[in-house]
Amino acid sequence: MSKVKIINGQNIPNMPWEDKPKNCSEPVWRYSKNPITDWNPTPSTARIYNSSAVPFGDGFVGVFRADHKNGRAQLHFGKSKDGIHWDIDDEVIKWVDENGNLNLNSYGYDPRVAKIDDIYYITWCDDFKGASVGLGYTKDFKTFIKLPNPFVPYNRNGVMFPRKVNNKYLMMTRPSDSGHTPFGDVFLSESPDTIHWGNHKFVMGKGGQGWWQGTKIGTGPVPIETSEGWLVIYHGVSNTCNGFVYSMGAALLDIDDPSKVLYRTANYLLTPEKEYETTGFVPNVVFPCATLVDAETGRIAIYYGAADTYSALAFSTVDEIIDYMKKYNEVF
C-alpha cells in the first residue's frame, strides 16, 4: 500500500509493471524489454513515440504520435490488452467539429489524454498558423471531436488536469516560438467551459543549480492527484555542444492553487543513457507523455518517447518520487 494516497484514482491491477531491480538505487527504473515500439511500426508510419495511454474497458487505449514516411506527424488511435503490446491504426484519427464536419489536422504531435468525468480530453501540438495547442475530446475513442484552439500561437505541451479546480478546467502549457524552441517556462490557464481560457499564471521556469533543465522545460503527463499535492512529471532540456538533451523531472503542486510549487527535483529522474534513448532520429531524448497509476499500490508506469524514434516504459511509485523530491528539492 502507498503511504501517499492517490485521490480520484482507480485501481489498475493489470497495468504494466516490473519490480525495482535489486541493484537499482534510482527512483525511476526502465522496463527491461524496452523499447515497446520500433522503426516502421505500421505500413504508413516510420516512428511512433511521445504518445499517451489510458485505461479503457478491460484494457488500454492510446493516442499516438506517428511520424509518417513523408516526415509529417499525425495522431493515430491504438489499443492494447496489456499496455505494452499495441495494435495501432494505420489511418490517422478523423477529427470532426461539434456538427460532425471533418476538421482534420495539418499535423499533430505529442498528445496527452486527460479523463474528466466521462469525457477524455486530448491535447496535442497543432498547426494554428504555427505551433499551437490543439484540444478535442472523445467519449468512446470512435468519434473524435475537435474544439477551437484554446490559445494563439506559439504554444505547445498542453496538459489538462484530470478534474476541475475551483470549478474551472485547468491546463498547463509552454509558450514558445515557431521553431525548435531554445527557451520555455510552464504556465497555468483556466476555463469555465474548455472554450474560453484566461487568468494565466506562471508555474515554474527553467534554470536552477542543475544544468539538466537550464535551457527550457515543458509539462509531460496529466498531473496525478495525491494527498500531498499534484504530482507533475515534466521534461527539462540542457543545451550541450552536441545539441539538446531531454531528461525527466518531477514537481509537486499545491492542490488548491496549482500555480504554487511545493517541491521540485533538483536532479533528473531519468536521462538518456540506453542506446534507444541516445541514438535515433533525434538523439538524447527522454520525453514523458503519459502515466498509468494504480490507486491501491501507488505504482506508476511512465510512457516516454526515446530519441524521437521509439516508445518506451519506465516504472516508479508515488512514494519513491515524492520522497526523492523532498530529499533533493530545489524550488526556484
N, C-alpha and C positions, 0 to 999 in steps of 0.2 A: 504493500500500500504506500502511496505517496504521502509524505508529510505535508506537502503543499497541495491544497485542494484545488481541483480543476472545477471552475464554475461554468455552468451551462454547457458542459461537455457531454460526451457519450462514451459508452463502453464499446471498444472495438477489439474484441479478443482475437479476431482473425487478421489484424493488421500485420504488415511485415515487421519482423523483429529478429535480432541476434543479440545474445547476451554480450556484455562487455568482455573483450579478451583479457585474460589474466595479466598479460604483460602491458596493458594499456593504462596509462596514468592521465590521459586527457579526458575532458568532459564529453567529447563527441567522438564516435568511432565509426569507421566506414563499413558498409556491407561487404562481406568477404568475396561476393561474386559480382561486384561492380565491374563495368557499367551495366545497366539494365536495358539500354538501347545501344545500337551500333550504327555505323555508316549505312546509308541506303535502307532505312527501316521499312519503307513501303515503296511501291513502284515509282511514285511521283516525287518522293522526297529524298533528300541527301542526308539530313541530320534532324533529329528531334531532341530537344533539350529545353531548359528553362520553362518548365511546364508545371501544371497543378493537378492534384488528385484529391478526391473527397470520397468518403463512404457513401454508397448508394445501393439500396436494396440489400442483397446478401453478399455484395462485393464492393467494387470500387469503380468510379468513372473519373475521367480527366479531360481537361482542355489542354492541348499540346501545341507548343510552338514547333512548326515544321518548316525548315528551310527547303524550298523546292529546288529542283535541278536547274532552274533559271536564276537561282540565287535569292529569290524573293521569299520572305517569311509569311506564312499564313497560319491560321488556327484550325486545328483538327480535333475531332472527338475521339476518345478511346475508352475502352472498358477492360476490366481485369477481375479475375476471381480472387487473386491473392495480393494485388497491389505491386507485384513485381513483374509478372509476365503480362504484357499489354497487347490487346488487339486494337490497333489504331486505324481509323478510317483513312483510306487514301484520298477521299474527297474532302475539300475544305468545308467548314461549317457555313451553312447558307443562312446568314443573318437576314432577318426581316424587321421592318418597323412595326409599330403597335397596330397598324392597319393591315398587316400581313404582306406588305410590298417588300420585294427584295431590297436589301440595304447592305450590300457587300462591302468588305474591307478592301482598300487598295493594298494594304499589307496589315499584318497583325503579329505581334510577338510578345513574349514574356507574360503569359496570362496568370492571373490569380483568381481563385474561386472562393467566395465567402457565402456561407449559408446563413440567411437571416429569416427566421420563422420557416416557412415552407418554400422560400424562393432562393435560388442560387444566383448570386450576383457575380458577374465576370468582369474583371478589369484587365486591360492589356495596353500595349503601346500601339496606337492607331495613327493613321495619316489624316490629320485635320489641317491641311496646308502646312504640314511639318509634323514632327514627332509630338504626339499628344496622348492624353489618357482616353482610351475607349471604355465605354460602360454599357453593359447589357445584362440580360438575365434569362433564366430558364427555370421551369418547374419540373420538367421531365427529361431533359437532355435530348429532346427530339426537336422541339421548336425553340429557337434562339432569337430573342427579341433585343434589338439594338436601340439604346436610348440616346438622346442627344449627348454630344461630348460635354463632360462636366467642366472642362477648363479650356482656355485658349492655349495655343502652342506658346512656348515649348515646355513640355512636361512629360514625365513618364514614371514608371514604378508606382502606379496607383494601386493601393491596397485598402479595401474596406474592412471595417471592424465587424465582427460577427453578430453584433446586436446594436440597437440604438443606445446612445448615452445621453442622458438628459433629454430624451425624446427626439434626438437628432441622429440621422445617419452620419457616420464619420468615415473619412478617407484620408490616408496619408499619401503624399506624393513627393516627387523630387523634381522641382523646376529645373530646367536645363537649357540647352540651346539646340540647334538643328543638327549638330554633328555628334561625333563620339565624345561626349561631354567631358571636358577636363576639370569640371567643378561640380558641386552639388551638395545641398543640405536637404533635410527632411522637414516638411511642413504638414500641418493638420488642417483639414477643412470640414465643414459640417453642412448638412442639408436637411430640410424638413420633408423632402419628397423625392430625393435622388435626381431631381432635375436642376434645382437652384442651389448653388454651392457658394459658401462665403464664410465670414468670420475666421479667416485664415490665421493660423498661429505657427510660430516656429517651434519645432520639437527638438531637433539636435543637428549638429553640424559636423563637418569633417575636422580632422586635426587631433589634438591631444598629444601626449608624450610618445605614443606609438606611431610609427610611420605606416603601418598596415592600412590605416584609414585616413591618411593625410591628404589625399587628392580629392576624394568625394566619397559619399555614402549613398545608400538607397535602400528602401524598405524591401523586405523579402516576403515570406509567407504571411497569411492572415494572422493577426495577433491572437494569442492564447490567453483566455481569461482565467486568472488564478486568484487564490485567496490573498496573494501578496501584491497583485497588480497585473497589468497587461504585459505578458512576455512577448517581446518582439525580436525576431531573428532578422538580421539585415546583412547587407554586404558592404564591405569597405574596400577602397581601392588605393593602392600605392602606385607611384609612377617611378619606374626604375629605368636604368639605361637600356633595358631590353623591352620597354613598354609597360603597359598597365598590368598589375597583379590584383586579382579579385579574391578576397577572403571573406569568411563568415564570422559575424559577431552577434551579440545579443544585448538587449536593453530591457529594463523593467519600467513601465509607465504607470502613473497613478490611475486607479480605476475610474475615478470621477472626473479627472482632468488629465486626459492622456497627453496633453502637451507638456506635462511635467515629468521629467526623467528622474527616477529614483536611484537606479543603478545602471551601470553600463560597463561592458567588458573592456578592460584596458588592453588585454591580449586578444588575439583572434581565437575563435573556437576551432576553425578548420581553415587551412590554407593549401594551395596547390602543392602536392608532393608526389602523388601517384602519376604514372605515365599518362593515364587517361585524363588527368587534370592539367598536366604540364605540356602535353603535346596534342595538337588538334588544329581545327580551323582557326581558332584564336587561342593561343597557348596561355597557360597560367590563369585559369578561371575556375573559381568555385562560386556558384551563383544560386543561392537558395530561393525557391519559389513556392514551396508548399510543405505542410506538415500534416501528419495523422497523429492524433493524440488520444491515448486511451485514458479515460477519466478515472478508472479504478486504480490503475497501476502508475499513472503518470508517465508512461512510456511515450517517447516521441520518435516518429520516423520522419526524417527530413529528406525531401526530394530536392536535388540540386542539379544544375547544369554544369557539366565539366568540359572545359576547353571549347565552349560553343559547338560541341560535337556530340556529346553523349549525355544521357540521363543517368543519374547515379543516386544512391541512397546512403544516408548516414543515420546513426541512432544516438539517442541520449535519453535522459529523463528530465522532467521539470525540476526535480530536486537537484540533480547534478548541475544543470545550467545555472539555476539561481544561486546555489552555493558557490559556484565558481565566480559568478558575477560579484557576489558580495566580498569574496576573498581578493579578487583582482578588479576592483572598482575604480572607474575614473569618469566622473561626470564633468563636462566642460561646455 
